[in-house]
Amino acid sequence: MPSPFPSSAEAVRVDADIVFAERDTGELVLDLYRPSGTGSPVPVVLWLHGGGWFTGDRTLAPDLSRHVLTTGCAVASIEYRLSGQAVFPAQVHDVRAAIRFLRSGARQYGLDPRAVGVWGASAGGHLAVLAGLTGQVAQLPGEDSAGDASVQAVAESYAPVDLAAVVAEAGPSLPGSDAATSPEARLLGGHPAELPELARAANPLTWVSDSAPPFQISHGTGDVLVHHRQSERLHEALTAAGVHSELYLLEGYRHGFLNPPGRLDVELARVMDDGRLQTEGAARAVRRTSQSTTPAEETTFGFADIESFFRRHLSHDPAAETAHTTHTTTGESL
């Protein structure tokens, strides 16, 4: 059976500056990357950039054209309101608005409304997790619209989970920051410990249920900004709820390894690994899965693993992932 995914020889079409929502702070836009010439609707993955919720934009992303060509999925890189414009939960509302926009416009853009994924890193990973876990809720408190905001797969890297714990653990690691001005405090409008109800709503563990979609989680063991224990806690909660989850812990990797190179200032460079995964191709890692009978296994992790994850969970053709059903480990396959 021929693959539904395009070959690397096919071009990627980019529609930039598509307005998906209007806010008091202005228009929210996305850039939509699509494979050309497929002849049938394709899955779509929303990319959510990092930046501590207070900086960054939709251009802070890995090579999205590559992702389109290797998965056959469209990718929408979206803007969301930063914490200087609005505090939580505005950011989650924006992500859910983008999901609804793409689903309602599926026919216009050649998308499959049954196959929507979210992919994010750091602050964007946090929002991706929340979007995945709240997708079955038609309308969140404070949301100005309702509708289907569900997603069918979530991939996230080095996301904060328990914001109060992140602030307590980070200490002086982030140059020029303290607890009162931490990214988490900016997001909530105050120290997480002083806003327990809001911090609880922003904690993905609050929203874990057996209705969650499949998750892929990756985190570096050398991350001093967000300790990898945050990702372990999320994986454990998903596993306990009976949700498919796979966790990769990358040996010695620091924060930001999905980011493109060349975007850092000098101070941040000492605690970040921007561009490292792109440069090295694959990292030594330990993998845990919710289905495994063993606690962990040594393997590698790279962008190909993220792409394979989305192919598996967003394709409606069981044959589409035939070439990707095995994962190389130390001496055994899954």
C-alpha positions, 0 to 999 in steps of 0.5 A: 500500500502506498504511503499517505505521506509526501516524499522529501521532494515535494514542496511545503506551502506556507500561509503566514499571518493567518488571524485565528482570534481577536483579543484586547491586545490585538490579533493572534496569528499563526503560520500554517505549513502544509505538504503540497499536492497530497490530494486528501486532508492531512493531520495538523500539529500545533507548535507552541513556542517556549520563552517562559511565557513572557518572551518568544514568538512563533518563529522560535521553533525547530525546522517545521518544514522538515517536520511537514515533509517527514510526517505528512502532517501540517504544522501551525506555529501559533502566537499566544498572549504573553504574560506581560499582556495577560495572566493565566489562563489566557494562554491556554484559552488562546491555544484552545482557540487555535485548535478550534479555528483549525478544526472549523477551517479544516476543509478550507486548509485541507486538514483532517479535523479528526487528527490534531496534535500539539507539540511544545517546549518549555512554556509551550510544552506546559501549554501543550500539556494543558491543552491535551488534558483539557481537550474534553472540556467544551468550555473552560472558566473564563473562556469566551467561546465553546466547542471541540478543543480536543487533540489526539496526541501531545509531544512536549519537552522540558515543561514545568508542571508544578509551578511552585516547585519549579520556582523553589528548585530553580534558585538562582539558575536563571540570570537576573531572576528571583522568585518574585520575578520568576517566569512562573510568577509573571504567568500567574500574576504573583508567586505560585505559593501565594496564589494556590488556586490559580497555581493548581489550575495551571498544574497539569496534574490537576487535569490528568484523567483516563480521557487524555490522549497519548503523550510523548515527554522528553527532558534533559537530566542536566536541566537546571531551569526545570528539573527533569523530576517535573516530567517524571511526575507527569509521566507517572500520573499519566501512567497511573490514569491508564494513559499511553505515555512515553518518557525520554530522559536525555543524558546531560542535556540542558534546557532548550534543546529543541530550539534553533541555534543562535537565538540566545543572549550570553547570560542564558547560554550557560544554562541552555542547550539551544540547537544541540539536538539539531546539531547532534542528531540523537542523544543518549537517553533512558526511555520509560513507557506506560506499557513497559514491564521494565522500569527503563531502557537505554536508547537514543532520542532525536527529532525522528522520535517526535516525528514517529510519535505523530505518525503513529497517533495521527494517521488513520492508516495502520500501514503508515507507520509500518517502517517505524514500529521498532525502536532501537535500544540496547540489544532489544526492540520494542 
